[in-house]
């Protein structure tokens, strides 16, 4: 594989040298009317192929995209993303069309002369003011969405969960009956107290350590993130949630799950995606894949970064409460 890459690199360098040499020789060559016409037509053909390939990619690879948001707050992100992408695609479609169209229409012709003027205040105002207004609108809208998502002050009886990152695994801790997490610090890490929970804090006694996240549907979940060693990033793509885990400080994010794991498995987009994955796995002789929500690390945190993940199960609140009640508190685990 390495040898193949070296061969490809050598070919690319050779082509680049040949192109530079050709450009240097252009000063002694005068393009004919036929040359200009050919180049204009080729540019127009390339424009058609460009748009055709772009449409093909949208249709062909749409199943790769994530299904609808599994959290209430994620819907706002999806709307912001959709508006942003539609604006980008509109501008891209118009500007690319003009590029290809003008290259064809105004190709060099015998007897024709290009119109030249030094500047146009009107045009400069248009292409300065319009992007400024559009971008300012997007930024303000984005800030509004961010503030709405990050504000959990009005949540009724939220679930408090600490997510603890370290190379190369996740741990989690639920606030107990008091719904308040006890203090924790890396200096307290000893033996099976792997999250460094301060056992002298009365709020920590009923905290519940787990290695698998369970979340109740329809209830706000406030996550507190810590890191033991390097910068990690807690990424829950189906909930449209991501927050850096920074050593020495606590960061926070919250969302409200709206679809259980079983409901997401029954989602048409998820079914199509899973079928595509299992087709590839079958060709490799691997076991079939079943969809699960995952907590991933979205920072390159070391050699096993790719495998740093935790399973997330979203279930009805009654099922969640039953599961949580059957878990041991950290005091019970340590003692």
KEKE-3310 file (N, C-alpha, C; in steps of 0.2 Angstrom, whole numbers, plus 5000, padded with zeros to 4 digits):
npx = (5004:5010:5020:5012:5006:5017:5020:5009:5011:5023:5018:5009:5018:5026:5016:5013:5025:5025:5014:5018:5029:5022:5014:5024:5028:5018:5019:5024:5015:5000:4983:4971:4955:4948:4954:4949:4936:4934:4939:4929:4917:4921:4922:4908:4903:4909:4903:4890:4892:4897:4886:4878:4885:4885:4871:4869:4877:4870:4859:4863:4871:4864:4858:4868:4868:4864:4849:4833:4834:4837:4834:4825:4830:4839:4832:4831:4844:4845:4836:4843:4855:4849:4844:4856:4863:4855:4856:4870:4870:4862:4869:4881:4876:4872:4884:4893:4886:4886:4900:4903:4895:4898:4911:4909:4901:4908:4920:4935:4933:4935:4937:4929:4928:4933:4923:4928:4929:4935:4929:4914:4903:4891:4890:4899:4894:4883:4888:4894:4886:4874:4880:4885:4873:4866:4875:4876:4863:4863:4872:4866:4855:4860:4866:4855:4849:4859:4859:4846:4847:4857:4852:4846:4839:4825:4821:4811:4813:4826:4837:4853:4869:4885:4898:4913:4929:4943:4959:4957:4942:4925:4917:4903:4892:4878:4868:4861:4847:4846:4848:4860:4876:4891:4906:4922:4938:4954:4964:4958:4957:4958:4961:4946:4939:4938:4934:4938:4929:4924:4923:4920:4911:4894:4885:4889:4888:4876:4878:4878:4888:4891:4894:4887:4876:4860:4845:4831:4816:4809:4813:4823:4840:4855:4871:4887:4903:4919:4937:4951:4964:4969:4963:4947:4932:4915:4904:4888:4881:4867:4859:4863:4873:4887:4902:4917:4928:4937:4953:4954:4943:4925:4913:4897:4882:4866:4851:4835:4829:4820:4816:4815:4828:4822:4812:4820:4827:4817:4815:4814:4825:4835:4834:4837:4850:4856:4854:4862:4875:4875:4875:4888:4895:4892:4898:4911:4910:4907:4898:4881:4876:4868:4858:4863:4862:4877:4890:4903:4921:4926:4938:4955:4963:4973:4981:4971:4960:4950:4942:4935:4921:4904:4889:4873:4857:4841:4825:4808:4802:4798:4804:4817:4818:4816:4828:4838:4836:4840:4853:4869:4875:4889:4895:4891:4898:4911:4913)
npy = (4994:5006:5007:5009:5022:5030:5028:5034:5047:5051:5051:5062:5072:5073:5076:5088:5095:5095:5102:5115:5117:5118:5129:5139:5139:5145:5158:5160:5155:5158:5158:5151:5156:5144:5137:5144:5143:5129:5127:5135:5127:5115:5119:5122:5110:5103:5110:5105:5092:5093:5098:5087:5077:5082:5081:5068:5063:5068:5060:5047:5046:5050:5041:5039:5049:5055:5050:5057:5069:5063:5070:5083:5096:5094:5095:5109:5112:5104:5112:5124:5120:5115:5127:5134:5126:5126:5139:5140:5130:5137:5149:5143:5136:5146:5154:5145:5142:5154:5156:5145:5148:5161:5158:5151:5159:5171:5168:5169:5177:5181:5197:5202:5212:5214:5221:5234:5241:5251:5251:5247:5255:5251:5237:5233:5237:5229:5215:5216:5221:5212:5198:5202:5205:5193:5183:5189:5188:5173:5171:5177:5170:5157:5159:5162:5149:5141:5147:5144:5130:5127:5133:5127:5130:5131:5118:5105:5094:5088:5076:5072:5069:5063:5063:5054:5056:5047:5041:5025:5026:5028:5033:5034:5043:5044:5056:5053:5050:5062:5070:5077:5078:5072:5080:5078:5073:5071:5068:5060:5047:5031:5014:5005:5017:5024:5036:5046:5051:5061:5054:5059:5069:5072:5072:5063:5050:5043:5043:5035:5024:5019:5009:5010:5020:5024:5032:5042:5043:5059:5066:5079:5079:5083:5084:5083:5086:5078:5077:5065:5065:5070:5081:5077:5074:5073:5066:5064:5059:5056:5063:5076:5082:5088:5091:5097:5088:5094:5093:5097:5105:5107:5104:5107:5101:5098:5089:5083:5067:5061:5049:5032:5019:5008:5014:5022:5012:5007:5017:5023:5029:5024:5011:5009:5013:5004:4992:4994:4994:4981:4974:4977:4971:4958:4954:4954:4944:4946:4948:4953:4970:4979:4993:5005:5019:5029:5035:5044:5048:5063:5069:5068:5058:5049:5033:5023:5030:5028:5018:5022:5022:5022:5013:5019:5019:5022:5023:5021:5031:5024:5011:5015:5020:5009:5001:5010:5009:4997:4998:4999:5010:5021:5021:5008:5000:5003:5000)
npz = (5000:5004:4994:4983:4986:4985:4972:4966:4971:4964:4951:4952:4955:4943:4934:4938:4936:4922:4919:4924:4916:4903:4905:4906:4893:4886:4883:4871:4863:4853:4856:4846:4837:4836:4847:4858:4857:4858:4871:4878:4876:4882:4895:4898:4896:4907:4917:4917:4919:4932:4940:4938:4944:4957:4961:4959:4970:4981:4980:4980:4992:5003:5012:5021:5030:5046:5055:5059:5073:5090:5101:5109:5109:5099:5087:5085:5082:5070:5062:5061:5055:5042:5037:5035:5026:5015:5011:5008:4998:4988:4986:4981:4970:4961:4960:4954:4943:4936:4934:4925:4915:4911:4907:4895:4887:4886:4879:4870:4855:4838:4833:4844:4858:4875:4888:4899:4915:4929:4942:4951:4961:4965:4963:4972:4984:4984:4984:4996:5006:5006:5009:5022:5029:5028:5034:5047:5051:5052:5062:5073:5074:5076:5089:5097:5096:5102:5115:5119:5120:5129:5141:5155:5166:5168:5169:5174:5188:5183:5177:5184:5178:5178:5167:5164:5157:5151:5146:5139:5139:5145:5160:5171:5182:5192:5200:5216:5226:5231:5220:5218:5213:5222:5227:5217:5213:5204:5213:5222:5217:5219:5221:5218:5217:5204:5198:5206:5217:5231:5246:5258:5256:5259:5249:5240:5244:5240:5226:5210:5202:5185:5170:5159:5150:5154:5149:5152:5142:5137:5148:5155:5154:5162:5159:5167:5163:5165:5164:5165:5161:5147:5134:5130:5120:5122:5112:5106:5093:5088:5096:5094:5101:5109:5119:5125:5136:5148:5156:5174:5175:5175:5163:5154:5148:5141:5136:5130:5129:5115:5109:5111:5112:5105:5097:5089:5082:5074:5065:5049:5041:5049:5048:5035:5035:5043:5036:5025:5031:5036:5025:5020:5030:5029:5017:5022:5030:5043:5059:5060:5062:5075:5079:5091:5102:5105:5115:5110:5108:5102:5100:5095:5105:5108:5105:5106:5103:5093:5098:5109:5117:5123:5127:5125:5132:5128:5136:5142:5155:5167:5165:5165:5179:5186:5182:5187:5201:5204:5204:5212:5224:5226:5238:5242:5233:5235:5248)
capx = (5000:5014:5023:5007:5005:5023:5020:5004:5014:5028:5015:5006:5023:5027:5011:5013:5031:5024:5010:5022:5033:5018:5012:5030:5029:5012:5020:5026:5009:4994:4977:4967:4948:4946:4956:4945:4929:4934:4939:4923:4913:4923:4920:4901:4901:4911:4898:4884:4894:4898:4880:4875:4888:4883:4865:4870:4880:4865:4854:4867:4874:4859:4857:4874:4867:4861:4842:4831:4837:4834:4832:4820:4835:4843:4828:4833:4851:4844:4833:4849:4859:4846:4844:4863:4865:4851:4859:4876:4869:4859:4875:4886:4873:4872:4890:4896:4883:4889:4907:4903:4891:4902:4917:4907:4898:4913:4926:4938:4931:4939:4933:4925:4932:4930:4922:4932:4929:4939:4926:4907:4901:4884:4891:4903:4889:4878:4891:4897:4880:4870:4883:4885:4867:4865:4879:4875:4857:4864:4876:4862:4850:4864:4867:4848:4848:4863:4856:4840:4849:4861:4848:4842:4836:4818:4819:4808:4816:4831:4842:4860:4873:4892:4902:4920:4933:4950:4961:4953:4936:4921:4913:4897:4889:4871:4866:4857:4841:4846:4849:4865:4882:4896:4913:4926:4945:4958:4968:4955:4957:4962:4958:4940:4936:4941:4932:4940:4924:4926:4918:4919:4905:4888:4881:4892:4886:4871:4879:4878:4893:4889:4898:4883:4872:4853:4842:4823:4813:4805:4815:4829:4846:4860:4877:4893:4909:4926:4943:4956:4971:4969:4956:4942:4926:4909:4900:4882:4878:4860:4856:4866:4876:4894:4905:4923:4929:4943:4956:4954:4937:4918:4909:4890:4878:4859:4846:4829:4828:4813:4815:4819:4832:4818:4809:4825:4828:4811:4815:4815:4831:4840:4833:4841:4857:4858:4854:4868:4881:4875:4877:4895:4898:4890:4903:4917:4910:4906:4891:4876:4876:4861:4859:4863:4865:4883:4894:4910:4926:4927:4945:4960:4966:4978:4981:4965:4954:4944:4938:4933:4914:4900:4883:4867:4850:4835:4819:4803:4805:4797:4809:4823:4818:4817:4835:4842:4834:4844:4861:4873:4878:4896:4896:4890:4903:4918:4913)
capy = (5000:5012:5008:5012:5029:5033:5029:5040:5054:5052:5053:5068:5077:5073:5080:5095:5098:5095:5108:5121:5118:5120:5136:5144:5140:5148:5165:5160:5152:5162:5154:5153:5156:5137:5135:5147:5140:5122:5128:5137:5122:5110:5122:5121:5102:5102:5113:5101:5086:5095:5098:5080:5073:5084:5079:5060:5062:5069:5055:5041:5045:5052:5036:5039:5054:5053:5050:5063:5070:5059:5074:5089:5101:5093:5098:5116:5111:5102:5117:5129:5116:5115:5134:5136:5122:5128:5146:5138:5127:5142:5153:5139:5134:5152:5157:5140:5143:5160:5154:5141:5151:5167:5156:5149:5165:5177:5165:5173:5177:5185:5204:5204:5216:5214:5228:5235:5247:5251:5249:5249:5256:5248:5230:5232:5238:5223:5209:5217:5221:5206:5193:5204:5204:5186:5180:5192:5184:5167:5171:5179:5164:5152:5161:5161:5142:5139:5149:5140:5123:5127:5135:5121:5133:5130:5111:5102:5088:5086:5070:5074:5063:5065:5059:5055:5053:5045:5036:5026:5024:5032:5031:5039:5043:5047:5059:5049:5052:5070:5073:5081:5075:5074:5082:5073:5076:5066:5066:5055:5041:5025:5007:5005:5024:5026:5043:5051:5054:5063:5050:5063:5073:5068:5071:5058:5043:5040:5043:5028:5024:5015:5009:5010:5025:5023:5039:5042:5047:5064:5070:5083:5076:5088:5081:5086:5082:5079:5073:5063:5066:5074:5084:5073:5077:5069:5066:5059:5062:5056:5068:5082:5084:5087:5095:5095:5086:5097:5092:5102:5109:5104:5107:5105:5101:5095:5088:5079:5062:5060:5043:5027:5015:5003:5018:5024:5006:5006:5023:5021:5030:5020:5004:5009:5014:4997:4987:4996:4992:4974:4972:4977:4966:4951:4953:4953:4938:4948:4947:4958:4975:4981:5000:5007:5025:5028:5041:5043:5053:5067:5072:5062:5058:5044:5028:5019:5035:5026:5013:5025:5023:5020:5012:5023:5016:5027:5019:5024:5033:5018:5006:5018:5020:5002:5000:5014:5007:4991:4999:5000:5016:5021:5018:5001:4997:5004:4996)
capz = (5000:5004:4988:4978:4987:4982:4964:4964:4972:4959:4945:4953:4954:4936:4930:4940:4933:4915:4918:4925:4910:4898:4907:4904:4886:4883:4881:4864:4859:4853:4856:4840:4839:4837:4853:4863:4856:4861:4879:4881:4876:4887:4902:4898:4897:4913:4922:4917:4923:4939:4943:4938:4949:4964:4962:4961:4977:4986:4980:4982:4999:5008:5018:5026:5035:5052:5055:5063:5080:5095:5107:5108:5107:5092:5082:5084:5078:5063:5058:5060:5050:5036:5034:5033:5020:5009:5009:5005:4991:4984:4983:4977:4963:4957:4958:4950:4936:4933:4932:4919:4909:4908:4903:4889:4884:4884:4877:4865:4848:4833:4832:4850:4863:4882:4891:4905:4919:4934:4948:4952:4968:4966:4963:4978:4989:4984:4986:5003:5011:5006:5013:5029:5032:5029:5039:5054:5053:5054:5068:5078:5075:5080:5096:5100:5097:5107:5122:5121:5121:5135:5146:5158:5172:5169:5168:5180:5190:5178:5179:5184:5176:5177:5162:5166:5152:5152:5140:5133:5141:5148:5166:5172:5189:5192:5206:5219:5228:5233:5214:5218:5213:5226:5224:5214:5211:5202:5218:5226:5213:5223:5220:5214:5216:5198:5196:5211:5221:5238:5250:5264:5255:5261:5243:5236:5247:5236:5219:5207:5196:5180:5164:5153:5151:5153:5149:5152:5137:5139:5154:5154:5157:5163:5159:5169:5160:5168:5161:5170:5158:5141:5131:5126:5118:5123:5106:5105:5087:5087:5101:5092:5107:5109:5123:5127:5143:5149:5163:5179:5175:5174:5158:5155:5142:5142:5131:5132:5124:5113:5105:5114:5107:5101:5092:5084:5078:5069:5061:5042:5040:5053:5045:5028:5036:5046:5031:5021:5035:5037:5018:5019:5035:5027:5012:5025:5035:5050:5062:5059:5067:5078:5081:5097:5103:5107:5117:5107:5109:5095:5100:5094:5112:5109:5101:5106:5103:5089:5101:5115:5117:5129:5125:5128:5131:5130:5138:5145:5162:5172:5164:5168:5186:5188:5181:5192:5208:5205:5203:5218:5225:5226:5245:5242:5228:5238:5255)
cpx = (5004:5018:5018:5006:5011:5023:5015:5007:5019:5024:5012:5012:5025:5022:5011:5019:5029:5019:5013:5026:5028:5016:5018:5031:5023:5014:5022:5021:5003:4988:4973:4960:4945:4948:4951:4938:4929:4935:4933:4918:4914:4921:4913:4899:4903:4906:4892:4886:4895:4892:4877:4878:4886:4876:4865:4873:4874:4860:4857:4869:4870:4858:4862:4873:4863:4853:4840:4834:4833:4832:4828:4825:4838:4839:4829:4840:4849:4841:4839:4853:4856:4846:4851:4865:4861:4854:4866:4875:4866:4865:4880:4883:4873:4879:4894:4893:4886:4896:4907:4900:4895:4909:4915:4905:4903:4920:4928:4935:4934:4934:4930:4930:4929:4929:4925:4931:4932:4935:4918:4905:4895:4885:4895:4899:4885:4882:4895:4891:4876:4874:4884:4879:4865:4869:4878:4868:4858:4867:4871:4857:4854:4865:4860:4847:4852:4861:4850:4842:4852:4857:4844:4839:4829:4816:4816:4811:4821:4835:4849:4864:4880:4895:4909:4924:4940:4952:4961:4946:4932:4918:4908:4895:4883:4871:4861:4850:4840:4847:4854:4872:4887:4902:4917:4933:4949:4963:4965:4955:4962:4958:4952:4936:4939:4939:4934:4935:4926:4921:4917:4913:4899:4884:4883:4890:4881:4872:4880:4883:4891:4894:4894:4877:4864:4850:4834:4821:4809:4807:4822:4835:4852:4867:4883:4899:4916:4931:4948:4963:4971:4963:4953:4936:4920:4905:4894:4878:4871:4856:4858:4869:4883:4897:4912:4924:4937:4946:4956:4948:4931:4915:4902:4887:4871:4855:4840:4828:4821:4811:4819:4823:4828:4815:4814:4827:4823:4811:4817:4822:4836:4840:4837:4848:4860:4859:4860:4874:4881:4877:4885:4898:4897:4896:4909:4916:4909:4899:4887:4877:4869:4862:4858:4865:4872:4886:4901:4914:4927:4934:4950:4965:4971:4977:4975:4959:4948:4940:4935:4925:4910:4893:4878:4861:4845:4829:4814:4805:4803:4802:4816:4824:4819:4825:4839:4842:4838:4851:4863:4875:4885:4898:4896:4896:4909:4918:4911)
cpy = (5006:5013:5011:5020:5033:5034:5034:5047:5056:5054:5060:5074:5078:5077:5087:5099:5099:5101:5114:5123:5121:5127:5141:5144:5143:5155:5165:5157:5157:5158:5156:5153:5149:5135:5138:5144:5133:5122:5130:5131:5116:5113:5121:5114:5100:5104:5108:5095:5087:5095:5091:5076:5075:5081:5071:5059:5063:5063:5048:5040:5048:5047:5036:5044:5052:5054:5056:5063:5066:5063:5080:5094:5100:5095:5105:5116:5109:5108:5122:5126:5116:5122:5136:5132:5124:5135:5144:5135:5132:5146:5149:5137:5140:5154:5152:5141:5149:5159:5150:5144:5157:5164:5153:5155:5170:5174:5169:5172:5182:5192:5206:5207:5216:5221:5228:5241:5246:5248:5250:5249:5252:5240:5229:5233:5231:5217:5210:5217:5215:5200:5195:5203:5197:5182:5183:5189:5177:5166:5172:5173:5158:5153:5160:5153:5139:5141:5145:5133:5123:5129:5129:5124:5132:5123:5109:5095:5085:5080:5073:5068:5066:5060:5060:5052:5052:5041:5029:5023:5029:5029:5036:5038:5047:5050:5054:5052:5060:5074:5078:5077:5077:5076:5076:5077:5070:5064:5061:5048:5036:5019:5007:5012:5027:5033:5048:5055:5055:5060:5054:5068:5069:5067:5066:5051:5040:5040:5036:5028:5018:5015:5009:5015:5023:5030:5038:5046:5053:5068:5073:5080:5081:5084:5085:5082:5084:5075:5071:5065:5071:5077:5079:5077:5072:5070:5061:5061:5061:5060:5075:5085:5083:5093:5093:5093:5089:5096:5098:5106:5105:5108:5104:5105:5097:5094:5083:5074:5062:5054:5037:5023:5011:5008:5020:5018:5005:5012:5021:5022:5026:5013:5004:5009:5007:4992:4988:4993:4985:4971:4971:4972:4959:4949:4951:4947:4940:4948:4953:4964:4977:4988:5001:5015:5024:5035:5039:5049:5057:5071:5066:5062:5053:5038:5024:5024:5032:5021:5016:5027:5020:5019:5016:5020:5021:5023:5023:5025:5027:5013:5009:5018:5014:5000:5003:5011:5000:4991:5000:5007:5016:5019:5011:4997:4998:5000:4989)
cpz = (5000:4998:4983:4979:4985:4975:4962:4965:4967:4953:4946:4952:4947:4932:4932:4937:4925:4914:4919:4918:4904:4899:4905:4897:4882:4881:4874:4860:4859:4852:4850:4842:4840:4844:4859:4863:4859:4869:4882:4881:4881:4894:4903:4900:4904:4918:4922:4921:4930:4943:4943:4943:4956:4965:4963:4968:4982:4986:4983:4989:5004:5014:5023:5031:5041:5051:5059:5070:5085:5101:5104:5105:5101:5087:5080:5080:5071:5059:5056:5054:5043:5033:5031:5027:5014:5007:5006:4998:4986:4981:4979:4970:4959:4955:4953:4943:4932:4930:4926:4913:4906:4904:4896:4884:4881:4883:4871:4858:4844:4832:4838:4854:4870:4884:4898:4909:4926:4941:4947:4959:4970:4967:4970:4984:4990:4987:4993:5008:5012:5010:5021:5033:5033:5034:5046:5056:5056:5061:5074:5080:5078:5087:5100:5101:5102:5114:5124:5123:5128:5141:5149:5165:5173:5169:5175:5182:5185:5181:5178:5183:5175:5172:5163:5160:5154:5147:5142:5134:5144:5155:5167:5179:5189:5199:5209:5221:5229:5226:5214:5218:5219:5223:5222:5212:5209:5208:5223:5223:5217:5223:5216:5213:5210:5196:5201:5215:5228:5242:5256:5263:5255:5254:5239:5238:5242:5228:5216:5201:5191:5174:5158:5155:5149:5154:5149:5146:5140:5145:5153:5157:5156:5164:5162:5167:5164:5164:5165:5167:5153:5139:5127:5124:5118:5117:5106:5099:5086:5091:5099:5097:5107:5114:5125:5134:5144:5156:5168:5179:5174:5168:5158:5148:5144:5136:5134:5127:5122:5110:5109:5109:5102:5095:5087:5079:5073:5065:5054:5040:5043:5050:5039:5030:5039:5041:5026:5025:5035:5030:5017:5024:5033:5022:5016:5030:5042:5053:5061:5064:5069:5081:5088:5097:5106:5110:5114:5109:5102:5095:5099:5101:5113:5104:5100:5105:5099:5093:5108:5115:5122:5126:5129:5126:5133:5131:5141:5152:5167:5171:5167:5175:5189:5187:5186:5199:5209:5204:5210:5218:5226:5233:5245:5238:5232:5245:5254)
residu = (UNK:UNK:UNK:UNK:UNK:UNK:UNK:UNK:UNK:UNK:UNK:UNK:UNK:UNK:UNK:UNK:UNK:UNK:UNK:UNK:UNK:UNK:UNK:UNK:UNK:UNK:UNK:UNK:UNK:UNK:UNK:UNK:UNK:UNK:UNK:UNK:UNK:UNK:UNK:UNK:UNK:UNK:UNK:UNK:UNK:UNK:UNK:UNK:UNK:UNK:UNK:UNK:UNK:UNK:UNK:UNK:UNK:UNK:UNK:UNK:UNK:UNK:UNK:UNK:UNK:UNK:UNK:UNK:UNK:UNK:UNK:UNK:UNK:UNK:UNK:UNK:UNK:UNK:UNK:UNK:UNK:UNK:UNK:UNK:UNK:UNK:UNK:UNK:UNK:UNK:UNK:UNK:UNK:UNK:UNK:UNK:UNK:UNK:UNK:UNK:UNK:UNK:UNK:UNK:UNK:UNK:UNK:UNK:UNK:UNK:UNK:UNK:UNK:UNK:UNK:UNK:UNK:UNK:UNK:UNK:UNK:UNK:UNK:UNK:UNK:UNK:UNK:UNK:UNK:UNK:UNK:UNK:UNK:UNK:UNK:UNK:UNK:UNK:UNK:UNK:UNK:UNK:UNK:UNK:UNK:UNK:UNK:UNK:UNK:UNK:UNK:UNK:UNK:UNK:UNK:UNK:UNK:UNK:UNK:UNK:UNK:UNK:UNK:UNK:UNK:UNK:UNK:UNK:UNK:UNK:UNK:UNK:UNK:UNK:UNK:UNK:UNK:UNK:UNK:UNK:UNK:UNK:UNK:UNK:UNK:UNK:UNK:UNK:UNK:UNK:UNK:UNK:UNK:UNK:UNK:UNK:UNK:UNK:UNK:UNK:UNK:UNK:UNK:UNK:UNK:UNK:UNK:UNK:UNK:UNK:UNK:UNK:UNK:UNK:UNK:UNK:UNK:UNK:UNK:UNK:UNK:UNK:UNK:UNK:UNK:UNK:UNK:UNK:UNK:UNK:UNK:UNK:UNK:UNK:UNK:UNK:UNK:UNK:UNK:UNK:UNK:UNK:UNK:UNK:UNK:UNK:UNK:UNK:UNK:UNK:UNK:UNK:UNK:UNK:UNK:UNK:UNK:UNK:UNK:UNK:UNK:UNK:UNK:UNK:UNK:UNK:UNK:UNK:UNK:UNK:UNK:UNK:UNK:UNK:UNK:UNK:UNK:UNK:UNK:UNK:UNK:UNK:UNK:UNK:UNK:UNK:UNK:UNK:UNK:UNK:UNK:UNK:UNK:UNK:UNK:UNK:UNK:UNK:UNK:UNK:UNK:UNK:UNK:UNK:UNK:UNK:UNK:UNK:UNK:UNK:UNK:UNK:UNK:UNK:UNK:UNK:UNK:UNK:UNK:UNK:UNK:UNK:UNK:UNK:UNK:UNK:UNK:UNK:UNK:UNK:UNK:UNK:UNK:UNK:UNK)
# end
